[in-house]
């Protein structure tokens, strides 16, 4: 598969100032050489050249271009790689690509350039995933995490743990295979337990920081709840700074979930304005309320809006009880009418600064934690959880006095799970699925 040469458009296929057609493989230079009067084979690596692209059959000039030549192994894919910088028209870009394909290249699969970089050993799987994170990053937080991942932060974070685990495994296996050697320390469960538990503490700390990082990366599921007509939709609109939800004095205006997204500094909120929770005989409204209850259950943050201009009633108390175990912020709305103690706002007038400050304060520690290296996605976290479970099994076995050769099986599984994070023991179908999520030409 890696012996063939691939080509694709690496820029967005739309009208613009410039487009790039990328070609990678053993015949990359030779293929592009057929399309230009230049002798690219004589060009030095990492140089750029002005030329034209000419159809070899009709001898028609297709475009004036700049051709960048990169020779293996110091390239993105570790293969010979050529990038043709064309004018950014859709027709001309496709024409240049079709000429490359007609002269021996194959159309690249999504993410295949980065996949080749991984398979050829230039980057590990976590760095490959970070490349895609960089492309899709839409906040300062996700951008910083992507940069860190590309620079190999996950490997730097986990390599010491892998080395410690490998050292434990090696000592056990030496004891099992060479028990007659006098100069080898005889290991027992009592000696191994402190080592294993210390290792487990480090894993738990990494998982905690990584989960905080994922929360900041993917956004915090935030449900705005309250009884009808307390100003939930007004709050959503104020946070989004747009008229996303219908605001009315009529109770029950919001009958379904209304969603929006907001960036508060480095904090990304996935907002859901729920239907007012109360008893109703209206079938449609009941459906909306059921969805609201489900949204509350799934929310990572609840903004409970109370009417600050009135005394609390039974409906408010039901919501207070329903959310008492949730991560919540109680908000008294309509402070332009009556000022309440506690966090008080006027959503209708856009006076919500105190609420924004409270949200930022609530997640201040999570923001600090993501400044340090963490795992970058659910796949990596799942692999680390798998390693943790295997180590827990090993620790339980040690407490029960089980023979070390059986404990070693769990430790080996933990080691395999850690190595899978970097793709060093990954299955082919996993890799195909992962790289298929990349854009074409990357």
Secondary structure, DSSP 8 states (H G I E B T S, - for coil): -TTS-EEEE-S-SSSEEEEEEEEESTTHHHHHHTTSSS-GGGS-TTEEEEEEEE-TTT--EEEEEEEEEE-TTSSSSSS-EEEEEEEE-HHHHHHHHHHHHHTT-EE--TTHHHHHHHHTTSS-HHHHHHHHHHHH--SHHHHHHHHHHHTTHHHHHHHHHHHHHHHHHHHHHHHHH-TT-TTS----HHHHHHHHHHHHHHHHHHHHHHHHHHHHHH-EEEEEE-STTSSHHHHHHHHHTS--S---SSTT---S-EEEEEEETTEEEEEEE---------HHHHHHHHHHHHHHHH-SEEEEEEETTS---HHHHHHHHHTTTS-EEEEEE-TTT---SSSB-BGGGTB-HHHHHHHHHHTHHHHHHTTS----SHHHHHHHHHHHHHHHHHHHHHHTT--HHHHHHHHHHHHHHHHHHTTSS--HHHHHHHHTTS-TT-
